[in-house]
Amino acid sequence: MKTFYSPSHRDHSPPHEFEMGRLAPAVEIPERAERVRMEVEARKLGPVLAPSPFPDAAILRVHDRGLFKTLCGAHDDWTKRYGADAPAAIPSCWPARGLRERREGDIESRLGTYCFDTATPIVKGTWAAARKAADIALSGADAIANGARAAFALARPPGHHASGDVYGGYCYLNNVAIAAQWFVDRGLKPAILDVDYHHGNGTQTIFYRRRDVLFVSIHADPSFAYPHFLGFADEAGEGDGEGFNLNLPLTAGTGWDGYSQALDKARSRIEAFGADVMLVSLGLDTFEYDPISQLRLKTEDYLRMGECLARLDKPVLFVFEGGYNVEHLGTITANVLEGFSGA
Ligand SMILES: [Zn+2]
């Protein structure tokens, strides 16, 4: 299996995020992707390759131009306003009910307009890393379109919380959605399966009114887990997309038994959809020792997850998302890939 990776993600290294009313050390850190790359290499799962450059147009198929421009210039605009030594750019005011949305305003208003939380700081290297992560996902998609059975986009920063015109949740550009749209534009029918601990609200929103891309997400119930405002079981799609969105929220403490039942439901739905290709938003924060997880998957369960995905007998593009137990992250990520490849 080819893995696509670029060292440019290391320059996206915010020292902190803002949560529970205080600056907290960042958990979405460069070491995450480095641990995974090293494990892929150590286990000889396949070559680790640099991504090819893809045009901005491929990203603008799913992202709003205003979001794109804001992300691209945010660090410059922020440091022009607050100085070169300013802390990372994080919004502090949002256009909630009763306020005006200002898509062309100053940097403070645009951060509020285009970002939905305080966990997604922008530093000098953020845009270059996010842009490269999209190239990584597209390079993986290109490998699949050229006949590969599977590819792994080791993209960082992650993407599944970013919608067409709002970033957040450590995500700036939605890598998996950009790759899915790329498949659609080549006449293919993609299904996205999101196995991150958190609901893929951005991906859901992008495809919510469409039937050409199926979105299925298995995640911790948003009644107690981030992103809190989306990911409930009754969200089934709208308009043309009705019936093409499936959320399978899980209760706290769910282990492999409950998880594998949800995975079977997801597989049945993807089979019925008749997908040509599957994209897996591969988040590993379902792990029992993940610092922000209330699910209980064990190291060996990730091998079974990979085997289970292989039984769909479709080409699969794995796109890296969350997972914050840095010590075990390489092992459990590689377990999914190895379980898939060996099955
Ligand atoms: Zn997550």
Boltz pocket constraint, residues with backbone or C-beta under 6 A from the ligand:
constraints:
  - pocket:
      binder: B
      contacts: [[A, 196], [A, 197], [A, 198], [A, 283], [A, 285], [A, 321], [A, 322], [A, 323]]
      max_distance: 6.0
